[in-house]
Amino acid sequence: MKAPLSWLREYVEIPVSVEELAERLTMIGLEVGSVEKIGTDVEGIVAGRITAVEPHSNADRLHICMVHDGQKEWRVVCGAPNAAPGMIVPFARPGCSLATGIKIRSAVIRGEKSDGMLCSEKEIGIGADHSGLMALPQETEPGTPIGEVLPIPDAVLDIDVTWNRPDCLSIIGVAREIAALFRKPLTKPDTSFEESEGPVERLASVKIDDPDGCPRYTARVLRCVKIGPSPQWMQRRLALCGVRPISNVVDITNYVMLEYGHPLHAFDYSLLEGHQIVVRRARHGERITTLDGTQRVLDGEIVVIADAAKPVAVAGIMGGAGSEIRDETTDVLLESAAFDPARIRHASMMLGL
């Protein structure tokens, strides 16, 4: 599993270098296969405000962006499709180097002078996305060094967790080992929150027909949700751990899974027939189209999550396409459950998932 150093530090003080940490973890049985250093050279990259965007005179896909870095205005040729006036973006001034190794210089691009470069996540070394400019928080003052805006430089430990240490398949699990190793306190996230008035039973019901396959199933209903992108810091952490950001609701389930080591699943509440959850064994030959768009044929040993009419997820493996979170989703049923590992293994092997 991949564990960003900046995320681990939220839960425990790490009094040594990342190299020594990797060695110490390996010596206690958590073998660190590699350490990837992120954004180690960002000197000269600052926050810049785009004040104007004009068409390039000789290229349809390029723009001329005027960028203010807190001291002066720069003229930059840019090909990013999302460049817009008012955006705060990473701005690499002439003379600095990008994470990709490119040295930034003043240049003439298709007949237009360009001083510096506006950057994507990939170009400053904090992610793989290079489809457009990275948007920084709007309250960021132009000229602020990028290292003060984002938690960089960073490092990601790639840990080979052995079969007998599932307690370390999470960020908190690894942080707990570090706390024990250096005799430091472990700080866990605050999980308190406010609930609305009224019993949840008025909104949804949960019935477990197969307690051997699912000894515990819990659910909450979240109302008036607005689907949109996750905060930049969350997208970055997911990307560092190898998970593609999708939307706020989907991302938070993946984020908590990485943090605690326990999967969650979000259903579109309006698509659950009868607003019911029934945990049962699949009927032999029953079918479900999973989130990857593939129709799966089930057998009687597979545990499914069903609504009043049909399966809506293969328990512990993958949700169904018929109840997935959409742009139009406003209400969510959130699942946290425990399933029999042997049954999950059987379903995984049978379905090739």
N, C-alpha and C positions, 0 to 999 in steps of 0.2 A: 504494500500500500504506500501511497505518497503522502508525506506529512510536511507541509510548509513550516519552516522555522517560526515565522511570524505568528502563525496560528497556535503553535505549541506554547509560545511565550505568553499567550493570553491566560493560560491555566497554570503555568509553573515558571519560576525563574530558572534560567539556564546559565550557570556561571562559567561556562567554558566555550571555546570556539566550536564552530559546527564540525570541524574535522575531529576534534577530541570527542565531541558528543557522539559522532558516528562510530568511533572506535569503542567507546565505553558501552554503547548500546549493543554493538556486535558481541562484545565480551560477555554480556549477560544473556545472550541468546536471541536478540533481535537484530539479525544480520542486516546491516545497511549496505545494499548492493551498490548504490551510487549516491552522490550528492550533486545536484544540479544548482549552480549559482545563477540567480536571476537578477538582471538589471544592475550588474556590478559596476558599470561605467556609465553614469548618467550626468556627469559633470557638464554643465553648459546647456542642459535641457531645462527649460522653464515653462511655466504656464503662460500662454499667450491668448489674448482676446482677438478674434476675427472681427474687424470693424467693417469690412466691405468685401464683397465677392463680385468679380467682374468676369465676363467671358474672355478666354484667351483668343488673341487675334488670329492665330494660325493653327489651332487645334480644338476640335469640338469637345473633346473629353477632358480638357484641362481648364483650370480657372486661374485667375489672378486674385490672390487673397491679400488684403492688407491686414497686418497683424501687429498688435501693440504688446510689447513685453514689459510694460511698466515704466520704460525710459524713453523709448522711441518707437516709431512705426517702421515695419519692414514690409517689403514687397516679396511675396512668395508664390511661385507657380505650384499648383496643387491639382492632383487628379482624383482626390477622394470625392465620391458622389454625395457625401453628407455634409460637405463644407457649407456653413451658413453664417451670416452675420450674427454676432452675439455669442457664438460658441466659445467656450474656454477649452483650449486643447494643448497638448504637449508641443512645444516649439523648440526645435533644435537650431541654435544659432550657428552661423559659420564658424568652423574651427573645432566643433565637438564631434564625437563619434557615436554612432548608434550601436545598439546591441547586436545588429546584424553585421557589424564590422565596417560599415560605410562611413567614410570621413566626409563631413558636411563642408561644402565650399560654396562660395558665390559662383553662379553659373548662368549661362544663357540657354534657355530651354525653348526650342522652336521659335527663336527670335525674340523672346521676352526674358529680361533679367530676373533672376530669382536669388534671394538672399536667405538661406536657411531652408528648413523643411518642417512641415506639420506632420505629426506622427500618429501611427496606429499603435495598438498594444504590442504588436510583434516588434516594431522598430525601437521601442524602449525596453523590450525584454521582459514584459510581465505577462504575456499571453501569446496565443497563436493567431488571434484575429487580426487580419490586415485588410479587411473588406472596406474599412473607412476610418476616419479620424476617431481617436479615443476622446470621448467627451468627459472633461473634468467637471467637478462641482461648480455651479454657477457663482457661488460666493468666493471662489478662489481669486486672490488678487493677482493680476498679471505681473510677471516677473518672479513669482515664487518658485524656488528651485523644486523640480519635480520630486526629489527625494523627501521634501517636506509635505507634499500633497499625497503621495502614495507610499505604502510601506515597502520601499525598496532602498537599498538592495535586499534581497531575500535569498533563501536557499531551500530546496526541496529534498528531503531525505526519502529515498526509495527503499522501503523496508521489506525484506522477505520474511513475512510472518509465518511461522511453522504451524502445522495442523493443531498442535496442542495449546496454542496461545490465542484463541479467538478473542480473548479479552483485550488484545492489542490491535484488533482490527478497527480502530477508531482513533481520532485525534486525542480524545480524553484518555483512552487506554494507553497510548504511548506516553502522554503527559504524566499519567500515574506512575509509569515505570521510571521516568526521569525524576519525578518527585522523590521516589524511594531511593533512587541511585545517589542523588545528591542531598538527601534529607532536607528537602524543601517542601513547604506546604502546597497542596493541590487546591486550586480555586476552580470551582465548577460554575457554570452559567446560572444566572438567576432564572428560574422557570415559573415564577409567579405571574399570574395574569388575571384579568377580570372576566367573569362570566355574566352573560345577560340573564335577566330574570326568566323564570319558567323552566319546567323540566324538559330535557331533551327528548324524552319519550313521546312528546307531542309531535315531534318533527321526524323521528326515525325510530326503527326498532332493529335489534340485533338478536338473532337466534342461532345457536350453535347446535346443529344436528349431528356433528361428528366430533365429540370432545376428545377422542384419541388423536385425531389429526390436527385439532386446534383447541388446546386447553384454555386459551384466553384470547378474546377479541374485544377490543375497545374502539370506540368511535366518538368523534365530536362533529358537530355541524357548525360551519362558519358561514354567516350570512353577509350579504351585501359586499361581496368580494369584487375587486376591480382587477382584471387581468392586465398585466403589463410587464415590462422588464424589471429584473431584480436590481437592487442597488449595485453600483460598480464594485464595491468591496466584496460583495458576495459572489458576483460573477467571476471576479479574479481568483478568489479562493477555490471555487469549483474548477476553474480552468487549470490551476496549479495542481489540483488533485486528479486531473484527467477526465473531468466531467463537463460535458457541453451545457452551458446555460440555455434554458428554453423560455421560461416565464417565471414570474414570482412564485406562484403556487407550486409548480413542479420543482423549481430550484430549492425552495425551503425544505421539501421532503428529502431531496438529495443531500442538502447541507446538514440536516439533523442526522441523517444516516451516517455521513462521514464523521460527524462530531461525536455521536454516541455509539455508533456501531449497530444501531437497530433500524431496519427499514420502516418507512411509512408509505402509504399510498393515498392519493387524493382522487376521489370520484366526483364527477359532476352530479350534484344532488338531484337536479331536475331530471336526469336521465335514469335514475334508479326507480324501476317499476314498484309502485306502492311505497316508495321511500323505505324499503326493507332491505336488510342484510341477512342472508341465510348462509351459514357456513356448513357445507355438506360435501359428501362424495359426489363426484360426477357420475352421471348415468352413462352406461357403456354406449359408446358411439356418439355421445353428445358433442356438439361443436361450439367453438368460440373463435372469433377473430381477435387476435391479440394486437397490442399497440404497434407491432412491426408490420401490420397489414396482412399477416398470414393466418389462414384458417387452420385451426388445430382440431384434431379428432381426439377425444379424451376417453379414458377407461375408468373403471370403477374404483381404482386405487388412488386416483388423483383427487386432491382436495380443491374445491372451487369456492369462490365467493360468488354468491348469486343474489339477485333481487327476487321479487315475487314471481318472476316469469322465466328467468334465464341466467346463465353464468355471466358475471361481469369481470371476473379476474381468475387467473390460475394462482391459487394461494401461494404466496411467498416467492413467486417467480415473475409474473408479468400481468399487467392489467389488460382489460379488454378495450377494443377500439370503440365500443358502443357507449362507454361511460367516461371517456377521457376528458381532461380539462381542455376547454375550447376558448377562443377569444370572447365568446358570448357568455361564458360561465359567470354566474353571479353568486351561486351558493355551492358550497363544497362539503362533502362528507369525508372526513380524514380518518384513516385507519391506522391503528397500531396493534399488532397481533403477534402471537407466538404459534408456530406450526411445528409439527413433528418432523424432525430433520430427515428421517428415513423416507417419509412420504414425499418430501420435497426433492430428495435425491432421485427417487423413482421417476417423478414427473419430469425432472430436468433431463434425465437420460432418455426417457421415452419421447419427449417433444423436441429434443435437441436444442434446448434453451439453457 
